[in-house]
Amino acid sequence: MVRGVVSLMLVLAACTVASSAPPSSSPDPPPTLDEALVVPDLVGQNFLIAAFDQRRTFDVKDAKYVVRDDLTNGTIVSQRPEPGTPIEGTDHKIWVVVSQVSDYTPSPPS
């Protein structure tokens, strides 16, 4: 019984030490309220990658899909607000138009 309690205490101590260590690297913190936010240029980027990359500062929304056989499926064609627009307040949404090739058929989920 005592051996089990001692083992449990050692495990808990090891977990406490491991969890108190700072992470090796972390992404840049989001801008503070004092910093001016400017809309980034997302045109030409993949929608999913852009939405993921901007997730800490902007909410990238797909407003519309257009058929564009000259672009890779999922490419951002246009955006609102325009790149370089200063953003004030708390509404940090970027609405984008995303390309879809005419013969694209999504695969069913497996």
Backbone hydrogen bonds, N-H to C=O, Kabsch-Sander energy under -0.5 kcal/mol:
donor,donor_aa,acceptor,acceptor_aa,energy
5,V,1,M,-2.0
6,V,2,V,-2.5
7,S,3,R,-2.2
8,L,4,G,-2.3
9,M,5,V,-2.3
10,L,6,V,-2.2
11,V,7,S,-2.2
12,L,8,L,-2.5
13,A,9,M,-2.3
14,A,10,L,-2.3
15,C,11,V,-2.3
16,T,12,L,-2.2
17,V,13,A,-2.2
18,A,14,A,-2.4
19,S,15,C,-2.5
20,S,16,T,-1.1
21,A,18,A,-0.7
35,E,32,T,-0.9
37,L,87,I,-0.8
39,V,85,T,-2.4
42,L,40,P,-0.8
44,G,76,I,-2.8
45,Q,42,L,-2.2
47,F,74,G,-3.2
50,A,46,N,-2.7
51,A,47,F,-2.7
52,F,48,L,-2.0
53,D,49,I,-2.9
54,Q,50,A,-2.1
55,R,52,F,-1.0
57,T,54,Q,-1.7
58,F,54,Q,-3.2
59,D,92,H,-2.9
60,V,58,F,-0.8
61,K,59,D,-0.6
61,K,94,I,-3.0
63,A,61,K,-0.9
63,A,96,V,-2.4
64,K,96,V,-1.2
66,V,98,V,-2.3
68,R,66,V,-0.5
68,R,100,Q,-1.4
71,L,68,R,-1.2
74,G,99,S,-2.4
75,T,72,T,-1.5
76,I,45,Q,-3.0
77,V,97,V,-3.4
78,S,97,V,-1.0
80,R,95,W,-2.4
84,G,39,V,-3.3
85,T,82,E,-1.7
87,I,37,L,-3.0
92,H,90,T,-1.2
94,I,59,D,-2.2
95,W,80,R,-2.9
96,V,61,K,-2.9
97,V,78,S,-2.3
98,V,64,K,-2.7
99,S,75,T,-2.9
100,Q,66,V,-2.3
104,Y,101,V,-1.5
